[in-house]
Amino acid sequence: MSKTSKSEVGQPAPGFRLRDGSDQEWALAQQRGKVVVLLFYPGDETPICTRQMCSVRDRWDDYSATGAEVVGVSTNSVESHKRFAEHHDLPLRLLSDKGGDVARMYGAQSLIPGKVARSVFVIDANGIVRYRDVRPLGLFRPKDQDVIRAIREAQGEAVGRS
């Protein structure tokens, strides 16, 4: 795993494997054939992150209707993710990037040392990054409608390229 690369739109998404809040392994390579959304966020149970993940929960029917695989990624532990998801009834899988290696690979780093930037990456069914929104300060969360629109666009681009 290269630890200094930066995922750009139009480039192949770096592969990775992480564990989720149920301690199950999740691998990007196993998602080939469908659009994947990586929602990087600074931390469980923090005010803005909680609002962001609860907003995704509240719009889950819209996300689900796209057929995309939507996952949250932060440096919190598997146990923390489990508690956070249960506390807020979150329907999406939360992946533990404990050392921050995946965040670094994607260029999802905050201006605050050691923190993950609030970021969204939409990867098409062929493994190509189609949307990138990195917010190094993370004070404002991405709008769900923008992410859902990016998913729909990535689906169209993947079909057009097949």
Secondary structure, 3 states (H helix, E strand, C coil): CCCCCCCCCCCECCCCEEEECCCCEEEHHHHCCCCEEEEECCCCCCHHHHHHHHHHHHCHHHHHHHCCEEEEEECCCHHHHHHHHHHHCCCCEEEECCCCHHHHHHCCECCCCCCECEEEEEECCCCEEEEEEEECCCCCCCCHHHHHHHHHHHHHHHHHHC
